[in-house]
Amino acid sequence: MNKPVYIIDGARTPFLKSRNTPGPFAASDLATAAGSALLSRQRFAPDQLDEVILGCASPSPDEVNIGRVVALRMGCGLKVPGWTVMRNCASGMQALDSALVNIQAGRSDLVLAGGSDALSRAPLLLSDAMVRWLSGWYATKTAGQKVAALRQFKLGYLAPVIGIMKGLTDPIVGQLMGQTAENLAWKFGISREEMDEFSARSHQRVIAAQAAGYFDEIIPLIDRDGKVYAQDDGMRADSTAANLAKLRPFFDKRYGKVTAGNSSQITDGAAWLILASEAAVDKHGLEPIGKIADSQWAGLAPDQMGLGPVHAASPILQRHGLALNDLDAWEINEAFAAQVIACLRAWDDEDYCRNELGLDAAMGVLDESRLNIDGGAVAQGHPVGASGARIVLHLLNVLRRNGGKRGIASICIGGGQGGAMLVEAL
């Protein structure tokens, strides 16, 4: 990579678990709150940004270009372009990569980039049958025609289509994301006990990190009733392996192992980072906290999508002559416990590394004391548009806290892709 791209600062909202009702904040509310607080502590004014890039997988219909909406609400002014990117689970990371490319190309020097989603507000849709009936109803003109249309109406037409279930189903293979995790569990012989133990550890690590004050990147939120949301709220102290073992499989109810307890939660949240060129650092007297040293995207079979981190991170390791444990910290987004465990198995599988990654040998065993040391999405949740930005931000904070130098943040992507970023602390 050529021009250095520096990380100046970052912030995120708490990640708020969906509780089967629309959450208190829209995706734009989340992004505006975190972004405004972040910009308020900078040495430059919001209108000095060159652009705002926001990843979002499920913007509301009235805010389709949510990046522009949020940029205006944050006070960036009319002349700062705002735009939206979508790469499913990696939308927030795509926003960072788009900023990275524009800075290296010389088109921008100072960019606010991140991601946001309020999955609790994913829409309920009308069925095709109901839409066709309504189309016929609105075409009626006489009383007789209306009576005839009413006679054709069936109560079943009113059954809603759950938008998030449609969004989490791969249209190429016809499988829900959780079913792709079941594929990996079968492929690598991952037991239910291993999944539940991994998930319980994720909850324990998040709770310990909260108690230690390790999530200082969080900007508290206040709703219209004055209620304060100061921390991620999805983790549970009673999420032990024994308790998780009581849950029934969700995606394959007869033979499956993937449950709601060893999967990431439906969640609302936003995360931002400020990226800058060397010229912007000098111009505004900025103090970088890190830099993005490399990034990579990869494709693979949609029904194996959870292995995306392996396919995206491995080329970065090869380019920089690094082994898995040469890095001081790793963040792999925990879409499913089975999916992260499968990534670790794949790196240590000689056949997989030879046949799928084109390597001469297995890459070995990743030291799990370096991986998601403050927990991950199984406990915190996975607001699809935000997660890719969150793991980059928190990876950098972990490196700086522990005196580490380099780390990789990587994420699997619905549709059969993976994304990864090599981050260096300064």
N, C-alpha and C positions, 0 to 999 in steps of 0.2 A: 504494500500500500504506500502511496506517495505522501501527500501532505498530511501532517498530523491533525487529527480531529479530537479536540479536548472536551471532556465532560466538566462543566463548570459547577453544576448543582443539580439537585433533583428532589422531588417530593411526590407523595401519593396520598390518596385518601385511605381511611380504613377500608378493608374489604368486608362488606356486609352481606351476610347470608340471606338468600331468598327464603321466605317463610310462607310460600304459596299464596302470596298476595303482592301487588305492586309495592316496591320499596319506596322509601321516603324521597329518593332523589332520582331524577332522570340522568341519563349518561352525560348530558351537557352540564347539569348541575354539578356533578362530580368533577368533571374536567375543569370547569370554571373555578370551583372552589380551590382545588389543589393548585391550579395554574396561577391564579391571582395571588395566592399566598407566596408561591415560589418567586414570582416576578417582583413582588413587593420588597424583597430583601436583596435585590440585585443592584449593581452599580450603573445600570443602564435603564432607560425607560422602556416600557413595553413596545412603544412605537419605533424603537430602534432595532427590533428584530427584523430579520430579512424574510422570514416566513414562519408559519405555524403548521405543523403536520401532526394529525391525530389519527391513530388507528382505531377503528370501531367496526365490529362485526355485525352489530344490530342497532343502527341508528333509528330513531323514531321517524315515522313518515314525514313529519313536519320539519325535520332537521337532518335531511339526507346528507348534505355536506356539513356535517357537524363540526369539522375543523374550522371552517369559516365562521360559523355561528359562535363557537367558543372564543375564537380570536377576537371577535368584536366585543363580546361580553367581558373579556379580560382587559379591555381598554387598549388593544394594540393599534387601533386606528384603522381608517379606511384603506390606507395604502399598504398595509402588511398582508400579503396573501395568506389565506388559510385553506388547507385542503385535507381531504380524508383518504386514508388508504385502508384496504381490507385484504388480509391474508389469513382469514380464519383465526386460529389460536395465536398466531404470530403477528397480528396486526400492529401491536405496539412495537414489536421489534422491527417490523417493516418500516414504521415511521422513523425509527432511529436510523435504519439503513438508508432510507431515502434522504434524510438530512445529511448523513455521512457522504453519500455520493455527490450531492449538490455542493457541499463544502469543498470536497476534493476537486470538483470540476470548476470551482471558482464562481459559481452562480450565487452562492450564499456564504456568509461569514458567521452569522449568529442565528441559531434556529432553536425554537422550542418544539420538542417532539415527544410523543408519548402515545398513550392509548386509554380508552374508556369504554365501558359497557355497563348497562343496567339490565342484566338478564332477567331480573324479577319482573321487568316490564315488557318482556317479549310478548308479542301480540297473540291473541286468540283469533283464528281466522274462520271465515265461513267456508263450508264445504263447497265443492264444485256443484253438487246437486242443488244446494241452497242458492248459489249465485245464478244458476240457470233458471230456477223457479222465480227468483226476484226479477230477472231479466224479462221473463214472460209476463209477470204481474204488472211491471211498469209499462208494458206494451199494450195492456188491455185498455179499452175505451168505453165499452158498454157495461151495464150492470150484469148482463148475461155472461160476458166474457170474464168478469171478475168472479162470479159464482163458479164458473167452470174451472178457473185457475185455483180457487180455494179448495175445490173438490180434489184436485191433483196434489195438494200439499200434504206432506207426510211429516210427522213430528221428528222423525230421524234426521230430517234436513237441518234441524237446529243444533245437532251435535257439533261442538266446535272442533276445529283442527288446531292442535297445540303447536304454535309456531316454533318454539324452541326444540320440540321433538323433530320437526321437519328439518330445522337447521343443523341438528346434531346427527342426521342420517346421511350417510354418503350416497349420493345419487348414482355413482358408478357401480358400486358393489351392493347397494341396498342394505347396508348394515349401519346400525347405530355405532357411535364411537366406542361405547362400552363393549359392543360385540367384537370390535377390532382388538380390544384389550384381552378378551377371552381367547382370540386367535393366538396372541403372543403367549398367554399363560399355557396354552396347549403346546405351542411350538417349543418352548423352553422348559417345560415341565415344572412350572411355578405352582406351588401348592397354595391352597387357601390360607394356611397358617402363615406362610411367608408374607402374603399380601397383608393380612391383618396385623402382623407384627410390624411391618414397615409403616402401616398407617398409624398405629398407636404411637410409634416413635415420632412420626411427623407432628402429631398433636402435642406430645410431651416436649418436643424441641421448641415449638412455637410458644407454648406456655412458659417455658424456661426463659426464652428470649424476651418475651413480654415483661416478665418479672425483673429481668436484668436491664431493661430499658434499651434493648437493641433495635427497636423499630422507631428510632427517632426521625425517620424519613416521613412519618405519618403526619398529615395535617388534619386535626379534628374537624368534624362536620357538625353543624347545628341545623335541625329541621325547623319548620315553620312554627312548631309548638314549643320551641326552645330546648328540645331534647338534644343532648350532646352525644356524639358518636366519636369516641377517642381512640378505639382500638379495633382490630379485626375481631369479629365476633363469632366465627364459625367453629373455633376449636372447643373441644370438650375435655374436661379433666377425667371424665369417666370413660374415655375412649381407650380402653385397654384391649389387648388382643383377645382376652376372654370374652369381653362384652361384644366386641365386633364380630366374634365368631357366631353370635346368636342371630345375626342378620341373614336374611335369605338372599340368594342371588337375584339380581334385578334384570339382567339382560338375557340370560339363558337360565330360566327358572328351574329347568330339570337337571341340567348337567353343569351349570356354570359355577364360577367362583367369584366373579366380580359383583360386589354389592355397593349399595349407597355409601357404606362406611369405608370401603377401600378405594373409593373414587373421589375425584374433586367435586366440590359443591357448586351449585348454581349460585352465583354471587354477583354483586354490584361493586364497581370500584374504578379508579382512574390512577394513572401514574405518568409523570413527566420527567424529562431530563432536558437540560440546556446544553447544546453542543456548539462549539465555537472553533473557528480557525485561529491560527497563530496571529493573524492580523487583527482579529477581533479581541483576542486576549490583550494584545499590546494597546489597542485603541481605547479600550474601556478599563484597563488596569485590572483585569480579571485574574483570579487565582484558581487554576484548574485543580480538580481533585483526582482526575484520571484521564484516560484516553481510550478510545476504541482502536485497537491495534489491527483488527481483521474481522471479517464477517464472511459467512458462507450460507448459501441455500442449497437444498438438495431435494430430489424427488425419489419416491419409492412406491411400491404397490399400496393403493389406498387401504386395503384390508390389513396392512402391516404398518399403518401410519405411525404407531407409537415408537417405532425404531428411528424416526426422523432425526433425533439428536445424535445418534451414532453416525448417520450418513452426513450430517452437516458439520459436526465437530471434528471428525477424523481428518478431513482434508486440511483444516486449520492446523491440527497437530503436525501433520506431515510437512506442511509449508514451513513451519517454524522449528522443525526438528525436535518436537516435544513428545515425551511419553505421557500417559494419562496422569501419573502422579508427579510430573514436573510442575504441574499447576498447583497453586496454593489453595484454591477453592473452586468448587463447581456448583452451579445452579442448573438443575434439570427440572423443568416444570413438571409437577406431579399431576398430570391429567388423570392417571390411574396408578395405583401402587404396582400393578402387574406390568405396566408399561415401563416404568423406571427400572424395575428389576430386570425386565427383558433387555433393556439397553446395556446393563451391566453384564448380563450373560452373553450378549452378542459380542461385546469387546473381548471377552475371554474365550470365545468359541473360534477355534482355528478355521473350521470349515466356513463359518459365516464371514469371517474377515477375508478369507481367500476368495470365496465365490461372490460375495455381495459388495465388498469394499475394495477388492483388487489388491489386497496386501499379501505379503509373503508369509506372515504368521499372525497369530492372535496378538492383540494389543495388550492383553493382560487384565489384571484385577484392579479396578479403581478403588482406592482407599476410601471407604464410606465415611470416614471421619472428616473428609474434605467436602462431602456432598451434602448440600441443603442443610447446613449445620444449624440453621435456625428454623428448620421445618419447611413445609411447602404447601402446595395447593390442596392436598388432601385435607389439611387442617384449615388453611386460610381461604380456600376457594379459588375459583378460576374465572374471573370476569374476562371473557375471551379476548376482547380488544386490549385489555390492560396488562395481561400477564407477561407478555414478552418484554415490556418496558420495566415492569416490576422486578423481574429476575436480574436484569442488567443493573438496575439501581441498587438492589440489595447486595448483589455480588460485590460491587464496588465498596459498599459500606462494610461488608465482611472483611475484604482485603485490607482496608484502611484500619479497621479496628484491631485486626490480628497481626498487623505488620507484614501482610502478604504483598506480593508483587503482581502476579498474573492469575487470571481465572477465566473460565469459559462459562457463559450462560447459554443454554440450549433448550429448544422447545420442539415438541412434536406438533404437527399441523394436520387438521382434518383435510382429507383429500389425498393424503400420501405425500407429505413434504416434511422437511425439518429445517430449522434455522439455528444458527449459532453465532456468537460474538466473543472474540478474545478481548478482554478488558485488562488494562494495566493501571494500577494505582500510582498516584503521584504524591 
